[in-house]
């Protein structure tokens, strides 16, 4: 009975967690939108939206006895109610406390099954007191001379689709369905092979009929002169009976084969169409827009820029482009690292930017574009200080990645690519965000593992751009099957230019290397 209850409780908590994540995400996005909305009318609409999200989360938390989440939501409701009545004014200090409260909700949610410590309870109590102080207008001032601002452009908080349009299903089940759909490709190929075999039998039968007709009218193989002329009367009853049966049998076989071949071709076309459509739809099920995980970037940029005393504008372009969920999950951390790098090392502080005749607010752009039917390009750019190529060379030389002679021969593009080696960093200091030279190595490793590639371009005092090209989806590829002795290999067709058959005698040894002749050249 206890096992049953535990299973039931886990199921309820899992459902609550999925619902709560949506509410918290909507509240965080709403706060970011509220910060950069100037008109009072739009502010009221956003406050109302966030207010409702907090209220819904509070009710869901109460249903599963999550008292800490319920208490924080209760205090948030009070603050948003006061903002609606215009009893308190919005300020950077207030937004900091509200963001902290929403972050705390996320942390509580991620540790649902963990035991609460005295320290955790103390933090929650302090947070609730801060929210109560906000209602009284007694929040302590921020410990910064000039609080930086962040503006975000990109996907506005979308309206939630109705329950009739969506359904929750575990990613494990979706992955299993996709694998099964891909397995049908084998059945499709086998069906095509059977059609081809039937075609070969038909061709063989047609060739036999021609040969038989020619044979009957020739002297070869016949001692009975009455067979020389097919129109003559055959006096041998047994031979005549055999020939009639043979003729009838062949015609019947030919007719059945023709019907069977046409039927198999029709079935193969229908089956192939269904398999292709099913596989295509399954791919779409696993596709998600970039905006589904880019929505956390504004919050990351806001928090980091305030911590570093910088002003940053984050621009997201074409976030609606869809890509395989599995690729998104793998690329989330690398892309976050690149954005953090832009804020931490790329964008200069306001006073430094003014000395370079730049606007005090730096610009970071995350732009997504679809290159073709199978690839997508992600550009992460900043208008900061740019990278010093000489420092990259020096760092790589110091680590022994290249020799002095090799370093001198490298052009600018080749030297810049060294930044993707583990340990190479141009930063003189190590921060809690970057500086150890590991992040970009991990970014390249992740991208290449997914079948993509990454490159960068930089200009002093103009900025740096990271270019990442990724496949749109991860699916079973088509390949050419090759056997070497008893070993079988499968080469992806995307890497095959042409296939040729080579006899053993065609392999020649040139300068102790085995070669073949291809287009008049030794390969």
C-alpha positions in Angstrom: 0.0 0.0 0.0 2.9 2.4 0.9 4.5 1.7 -2.5 1.2 2.5 -4.2 0.9 5.8 -2.3 4.5 6.7 -3.0 4.0 6.1 -6.7 0.8 8.1 -6.7 2.6 11.0 -4.9 5.5 11.0 -7.3 3.1 11.1 -10.2 1.2 14.1 -8.7 4.5 16.0 -7.9 5.7 15.4 -11.5 2.5 16.8 -12.9 2.8 19.8 -10.5 6.4 20.4 -11.5 5.6 20.5 -15.2 2.7 23.0 -14.6 4.8 25.1 -12.1 7.7 25.4 -14.6 5.3 27.0 -17.1 4.0 29.5 -14.5 7.5 30.4 -13.3 8.8 30.8 -16.9 5.8 33.1 -17.7 6.4 35.2 -14.6 10.1 35.6 -15.4 9.4 36.6 -19.0 6.7 39.0 -17.8 9.0 40.8 -15.4 11.6 41.3 -18.1 8.9 42.7 -20.4 7.5 44.9 -17.7 11.0 46.4 -17.0 11.3 47.8 -20.6 7.6 48.8 -21.1 7.2 52.6 -20.8 3.5 53.1 -21.2 1.3 52.7 -18.1 -1.5 50.9 -20.0 0.8 48.1 -21.3 2.3 47.9 -17.8 -1.1 47.2 -16.2 -1.8 44.4 -18.7 1.6 42.8 -18.0 1.1 43.1 -14.3 -2.3 41.5 -14.6 -0.8 38.6 -16.5 2.0 38.0 -13.9 -0.5 38.4 -11.1 -2.6 35.6 -12.5 0.4 33.3 -13.0 1.3 33.8 -9.3 -2.2 33.1 -8.2 -2.4 29.9 -10.4 0.9 28.7 -9.0 -0.2 29.4 -5.5 -3.4 27.3 -6.0 -1.4 24.4 -7.5 1.2 24.5 -4.7 -1.6 24.4 -2.1 -3.1 21.3 -3.7 0.2 19.4 -3.3 1.1 20.9 0.1 4.1 22.9 -1.1 3.8 25.5 1.6 7.1 27.4 0.8 6.0 28.0 -2.8 2.5 28.9 -1.7 3.9 31.5 0.9 6.2 33.2 -1.7 3.3 33.3 -4.2 1.1 34.9 -1.6 3.6 37.7 -1.0 4.1 38.2 -4.7 0.4 38.5 -5.2 0.3 41.3 -2.5 3.1 43.2 -4.4 1.4 42.9 -7.8 -1.9 43.9 -6.3 -0.3 47.0 -4.9 1.3 47.7 -8.3 -2.1 47.4 -9.9 -3.6 49.9 -7.4 -0.5 52.1 -8.0 0.1 52.2 -4.3 3.8 51.5 -4.9 6.0 52.5 -7.8 8.2 50.2 -9.9 12.0 50.6 -9.4 15.2 48.7 -10.2 15.4 47.7 -6.5 11.8 46.3 -6.6 12.5 44.4 -9.8 15.6 42.9 -8.3 13.6 41.5 -5.3 10.8 40.2 -7.7 13.3 38.4 -9.9 15.0 37.0 -6.8 11.6 35.7 -5.6 10.9 34.0 -9.0 14.4 32.5 -9.0 13.7 31.1 -5.5 10.5 29.5 -6.8 12.6 27.8 -9.5 15.1 26.5 -7.0 12.4 25.2 -4.7 10.8 23.4 -7.6 14.1 21.8 -8.7 14.6 20.4 -5.1 11.1 19.1 -4.5 12.2 15.8 -3.0 15.1 17.3 -1.0 14.9 17.9 2.7 14.6 21.6 3.7 17.5 22.9 5.8 17.5 25.6 8.4 19.5 27.8 5.9 16.9 27.3 3.2 14.0 28.2 5.5 15.9 31.3 6.6 16.4 32.4 3.0 12.7 32.0 2.3 11.8 34.0 5.4 14.2 36.8 4.5 12.8 36.9 0.9 9.2 37.1 2.2 10.2 40.0 4.5 11.8 41.8 1.6 8.6 41.5 -0.4 6.7 42.9 2.6 9.2 45.7 2.9 8.5 46.5 -0.8 4.8 47.0 0.1 5.9 49.6 2.6 8.3 51.2 0.2 11.3 50.6 2.5 13.6 48.5 0.2 17.3 49.2 0.7 19.0 51.0 -2.2 21.1 48.9 -4.7 24.9 48.8 -4.0 25.7 50.3 -7.5 26.5 53.8 -8.6 24.6 53.7 -11.8 22.3 50.7 -12.2 22.7 49.3 -15.7 19.7 48.6 -17.8 19.0 45.8 -20.2 16.6 45.8 -23.0 15.4 42.6 -24.6 13.9 42.2 -28.0 12.6 39.0 -29.3 9.8 36.6 -28.6 7.1 38.2 -26.5 5.5 36.0 -23.9 3.1 33.9 -26.0 -0.4 33.2 -25.1 -0.9 29.7 -23.7 -2.5 27.3 -26.2 -5.8 25.8 -25.0 -5.8 22.4 -23.5 -7.6 21.0 -26.5 -4.7 21.9 -28.7 -1.9 20.4 -26.6 -1.1 17.2 -24.8 1.8 16.4 -22.4 3.8 13.3 -23.3 7.2 12.2 -22.0 10.2 12.8 -24.2 11.2 9.2 -23.7 8.0 8.0 -25.3 8.4 10.5 -28.2 12.0 9.2 -28.8 10.7 5.6 -28.8 8.0 6.5 -31.4 10.6 8.2 -33.6 12.9 5.1 -33.5 10.0 2.8 -34.4 9.0 5.2 -37.3 12.6 5.1 -38.5 12.6 1.3 -38.4 9.8 1.3 -41.0 12.3 2.6 -43.5 13.8 -0.9 -43.5 10.4 -2.3 -44.4 10.0 0.3 -47.1 13.4 -0.6 -48.6 12.6 -4.3 -48.4 9.2 -3.8 -50.2 11.0 -1.9 -52.9 13.5 -4.8 -53.2 10.6 -7.3 -53.6 9.1 -5.3 -56.4 12.5 -5.2 -58.2 12.8 -9.0 -57.8 9.4 -9.5 -59.3 10.4 -7.3 -62.2 13.5 -9.4 -62.8 11.3 -12.6 -62.9 9.0 -11.0 -65.4 12.0 -10.0 -67.6 13.4 -13.6 -67.3 10.0 -15.0 -68.4 9.8 -12.7 -71.3 13.3 -13.7 -72.5 12.4 -17.3 -72.1 9.2 -16.9 -74.3 11.3 -15.3 -77.0 13.8 -18.1 -76.9 11.1 -20.7 -76.9 9.4 -19.3 -79.9 12.7 -19.1 -81.8 13.5 -22.6 -80.7 10.2 -24.0 -82.1 10.8 -22.6 -85.5 14.4 -23.8 -85.9 16.0 -27.2 -86.8 18.1 -27.2 -83.6 17.0 -29.7 -81.0 14.2 -31.2 -83.1 14.4 -34.5 -85.0 10.7 -34.5 -85.7 10.2 -32.7 -89.0 6.7 -31.8 -88.2 7.9 -29.2 -85.7 9.7 -27.2 -88.3 6.5 -25.5 -89.2 4.5 -24.5 -86.2 1.4 -24.3 -88.3 1.6 -28.0 -89.4 -0.4 -30.6 -87.7 1.5 -32.5 -85.0 0.8 -36.2 -85.3 2.4 -37.1 -82.0 -0.5 -36.7 -79.5 1.7 -36.8 -76.4 4.0 -34.0 -77.8 1.0 -31.9 -78.8 -0.5 -32.3 -75.4 2.8 -31.3 -73.7 3.2 -28.2 -76.0 -0.4 -27.1 -75.3 0.0 -27.5 -71.6 3.4 -25.7 -71.7 1.9 -22.8 -73.6 -1.1 -22.5 -71.3 1.1 -22.7 -68.2 3.4 -20.0 -69.4 0.6 -17.7 -70.3 -1.1 -18.3 -66.9 2.2 -17.7 -65.1 2.9 -14.5 -67.0 -0.6 -13.2 -66.3 -0.3 -13.9 -62.6 3.1 -12.3 -62.4 1.9 -9.2 -64.2 -1.0 -8.8 -61.8 1.3 -9.5 -58.8 3.9 -7.0 -60.0 1.4 -4.2 -60.5 -0.1 -5.0 -57.1 3.3 -5.0 -55.4 4.2 -1.7 -57.1 1.0 -0.1 -55.9 1.4 -1.4 -52.3 5.0 -0.3 -52.3 4.1 3.2 -53.4 1.3 3.5 -50.8 3.5 2.0 -48.0 6.4 4.3 -48.9 4.2 7.4 -48.8 2.8 6.4 -45.4 6.3 5.8 -44.0 7.6 9.0 -45.4 4.7 11.0 -44.0 4.8 9.3 -40.7 8.6 9.9 -40.3 8.2 13.6 -41.4 5.4 14.1 -38.8 7.4 12.5 -36.1 10.3 14.8 -36.9 7.9 17.8 -36.5 6.7 16.5 -33.2 10.2 16.6 -31.9 10.9 20.1 -33.3 10.8 23.1 -31.0 11.3 26.8 -31.8 14.6 28.3 -30.6 12.5 30.8 -28.6 11.4 27.9 -26.3 14.8 28.0 -24.6 16.2 31.4 -25.7 13.6 33.0 -23.3 16.1 32.4 -20.4 18.8 34.5 -22.1 17.4 37.9 -21.3 17.3 37.0 -17.6 20.9 35.7 -17.8 22.1 38.8 -19.5 20.2 41.1 -17.1 21.6 39.5 -14.0 25.2 39.3 -15.3 25.3 42.8 -16.7 24.1 44.3 -13.4 26.7 42.2 -11.6 29.4 43.5 -13.9 28.3 47.1 -13.9 27.6 47.1 -17.6 24.7 48.2 -19.9 23.6 45.5 -22.4 20.9 45.3 -25.0 20.1 41.7 -26.0 18.5 41.2 -29.4 17.0 37.9 -30.5 16.2 37.5 -34.2 14.2 34.7 -35.9 13.6 32.8 -32.7 10.5 31.1 -34.3 12.8 28.8 -36.4 12.3 25.2 -35.3 15.0 22.6 -34.6 15.2 19.1 -33.1 14.5 19.2 -29.3 17.5 16.9 -28.7 19.8 19.4 -30.5 18.3 22.3 -28.4 19.0 20.4 -25.2 22.6 19.7 -26.2 23.2 23.3 -27.3 21.6 25.2 -24.5 24.6 25.3 -22.2 27.1 26.1 -25.0 25.0 29.0 -26.3 24.5 30.3 -22.7 28.3 30.2 -22.3 28.8 32.3 -25.5 26.3 34.9 -24.3 28.0 35.1 -20.9 31.3 35.4 -22.6 30.0 38.4 -24.6 28.8 40.1 -21.5 31.8 39.3 -19.4 34.7 39.8 -21.8 33.2 41.3 -25.0 31.2 44.3 -23.9 33.1 47.1 -22.3 31.9 49.2 -19.3 30.0 52.3 -20.1 32.9 54.8 -19.5 35.3 52.7 -21.5 32.8 52.6 -24.4 32.3 56.4 -24.3 36.1 56.9 -24.6 35.9 54.8 -27.8 33.0 56.9 -29.1 30.6 54.0 -28.7 27.2 54.2 -27.1 27.3 53.4 -23.4 25.0 50.4 -23.9 26.5 47.4 -25.6 24.7 45.2 -28.1 24.5 41.4 -28.1 22.7 39.7 -31.0 21.5 36.1 -31.2 20.4 35.6 -34.8 19.0 32.3 -36.2 18.6 31.6 -39.9 17.8 28.5 -41.9 20.6 27.9 -44.4 18.9 25.1 -46.4 16.5 22.2 -45.8 18.8 20.4 -43.4 20.9 23.1 -41.6 20.4 26.1 -39.4 22.9 28.9 -38.6 23.2 30.6 -35.2 25.2 33.9 -34.9 26.1 35.2 -31.5 27.6 38.7 -31.9 28.7 41.6 -29.7 29.9 45.1 -30.5 32.6 44.9 -27.8 36.4 45.1 -27.7 37.0 42.1 -30.0 39.7 39.4 -29.5 43.4 40.1 -29.6 44.9 37.6 -32.1 48.4 38.1 -30.7 47.2 37.0 -27.3 45.5 33.9 -28.7 48.8 33.0 -30.4 50.8 33.6 -27.2 48.4 31.6 -25.0 48.5 28.6 -27.5 52.3 28.9 -27.6 52.6 28.9 -23.8 50.5 25.7 -23.6 52.6 24.0 -26.2 49.7 23.6 -28.7 51.8 25.1 -31.4 55.5 25.7 -31.8 57.1 29.1 -32.3 57.7 28.3 -36.0 54.1 27.1 -36.5 52.6 30.1 -34.6 54.5 32.5 -37.0 53.2 30.7 -40.1 49.5 30.9 -39.0 47.3 33.4 -40.7 44.7 35.4 -38.7 41.9 32.9 -39.2 44.0 29.9 -38.3 45.3 31.6 -35.2 41.8 32.5 -34.1 40.8 28.9 -34.3 43.3 28.1 -31.5 40.9 29.7 -29.1 38.8 26.5 -29.3 41.6 24.4 -27.7 41.2 23.6 -24.1 43.1 25.9 -21.8 43.5 28.8 -24.3 42.2 32.1 -22.9 42.9 35.7 -23.6 41.5 36.9 -20.3 44.1 38.0 -17.7 41.7 37.2 -14.8 39.6 34.2 -13.9 36.0 35.0 -13.0 33.2 32.8 -11.8 31.8 32.9 -15.4 34.9 32.5 -17.6 38.6 32.9 -18.0 39.8 29.3 -17.7 39.8 28.6 -21.4 37.5 25.5 -21.1 34.2 27.0 -22.3 34.9 27.4 -26.0 36.6 24.0 -26.2 33.4 22.5 -24.8 31.3 24.6 -27.3 33.3 23.2 -30.2 33.1 19.6 -28.9 29.3 19.8 -28.5 28.8 21.3 -31.9 31.0 18.8 -33.7 29.4 15.9 -31.8 26.0 17.0 -33.3 27.5 17.0 -36.8 27.9 20.8 -37.0 30.8 23.2 -37.0 31.7 26.5 -35.3 33.9 29.4 -36.4 34.5 33.0 -35.2 35.3 36.4 -36.7 36.6 39.3 -34.7 37.7 42.9 -35.2 39.4 45.1 -32.6 37.0 47.6 -31.0 34.2 46.4 -33.4 33.2 43.1 -31.9 33.2 39.4 -32.2 30.8 37.0 -34.0 30.6 33.2 -33.3 29.0 31.3 -36.2 27.5 27.9 -35.5 26.0 25.7 -38.1 23.8 22.8 -36.9 21.7 20.1 -38.5 17.9 20.7 -38.1 17.3 17.2 -36.8 19.0 14.0 -35.7 17.5 11.1 -37.6 18.6 7.8 -39.0 20.8 8.6 -42.1 20.9 6.7 -45.4 24.2 5.0 -46.2 26.1 2.8 -48.6 26.8 -0.7 -47.2 30.4 -1.8 -47.7 32.0 -5.2 -46.9 35.7 -5.6 -46.4 36.5 -9.3 -45.8 34.1 -10.2 -43.0 33.6 -6.6 -41.8 30.6 -4.5 -42.7 30.7 -0.6 -42.8 28.0 1.9 -43.5 29.1 5.3 -45.0 26.6 8.1 -44.8 25.5 9.1 -48.4 26.1 12.8 -47.5 29.8 11.9 -47.5 29.8 9.9 -50.7 30.4 11.6 -54.1 30.2 8.5 -56.3 30.4 4.7 -56.1 32.7 2.6 -58.4 33.4 -1.1 -58.6 37.1 -1.9 -58.6 38.6 -5.3 -59.4 41.5 -6.6 -57.4 43.7 -6.3 -60.5 42.9 -2.6 -60.7 44.7 -1.9 -57.5 48.3 -0.8 -58.2 51.1 0.1 -55.9 52.6 3.5 -56.5 55.4 4.7 -54.2 54.5 2.0 -51.7 50.9 3.1 -51.6 47.9 1.3 -53.0 46.1 3.3 -55.7 43.3 2.9 -58.2 42.6 4.8 -61.5 39.7 7.3 -61.3 39.0 9.7 -64.2 42.5 9.1 -65.5 44.2 9.9 -62.2 45.8 7.7 -59.5 43.8 7.9 -56.3 
